[in-house]
Structure formats: C-alpha cells, structure tokens
Amino acid sequence: MTASRDAFEARLRQIGAERYHDKHPFHHLLHSGGCTPDQVRAWVINRFYYQSRIPMKDAAFMSRVEDPALR
C-alpha cells in the first residue's frame, strides 16, 4: 500500500472507532434498559427493515461488478 492508501485506511479506521454504533447515545440507552417499550418497538421495526434490505443492496452492487473473479 502506498502512504496515501495507508493514510486513507487509517482515517477510515479512526472514523469507525469514533462513530461506530456502540458509541451512539441511543445504543447506550437501549442496552442500559433506559428505553421505553415504544422506543424498543420502533428500534425493532427499523432494524428489521434495515436488515431485510441488505441482500437487495448487495445484489444491486454485485450486478454491477463486471469482473467475474470478483463476483
């Protein structure tokens, strides 16, 4: 890797460490038992929808990959 690629990777890793979902205030509230039942229900709905879209997102991405070895 070149220095600029190394710097880019280091910056991405730094951002991930600073902003990963476990740092979010809602995550702390949810995992400390501080959410109301309605907040937990809303989180479940959001999480289910998000997870259900991942295969479609991946398929859309992979359909655009022209290199068979990468696919």
N, C-alpha and C positions, 0 to 999 in steps of 0.2 A: 504494500500500500504506500502511496505517496504521502508526504507530510500533510498535504491539504485533505486527502482522504482520511488520514488518521485524525486530523483536527475535526473534520466533519463527523466522524463516528464518535469521537469523544464528546462533541457538543450534543449529539443526539442522545447519548447515554446520560449526560448530565441533565438534559431536559426530562428524560424519562424518570430519573431518580428524584427530581424535584416535583414533577407533576403527575406521577403515577396515581392511579385511582385511590390507592390506600392513603394518600395524603389529603384527599378531599374531605371537607367538613361533614358532608352527608355520610360518607363511608364511616367516619368515626361515630357519628350519631347512630347509624344503623347497627353497627357492631357493638355499641355500648348499651344497647337496649333503650335508646333515647327517642326512637321514632314512634309516632302514633300508629295504630293499626292501618289507618288510611294511607299514611306515608309508605308503609311497608307494602301495601297492596299496589300502590302506584309504582313503586320500585319494581315489583314482580312483573307487572304488565310491561313496563319499559324494558326490563331485562329480557323477558321472553321475546318481545318483538325484535329487539336488537339481535339476539342470538338466532332468531329464525331467518334474519336477512343475511347472515354471514355466508351461507352456502351460495346464495344468489350473487352476492358481491364477488366471491371467489370465482364463480363460474363466468361472470362477465369479464373479469380480469383475464382468466385463463383463455377465454375465447379469443382474446386479442393478442395472445402470445404467439408469435409466428414460428419460433424455434421449437421443433418437436422434442428436442432433447430437454428443453426447459419445461415444456408442458408435461 
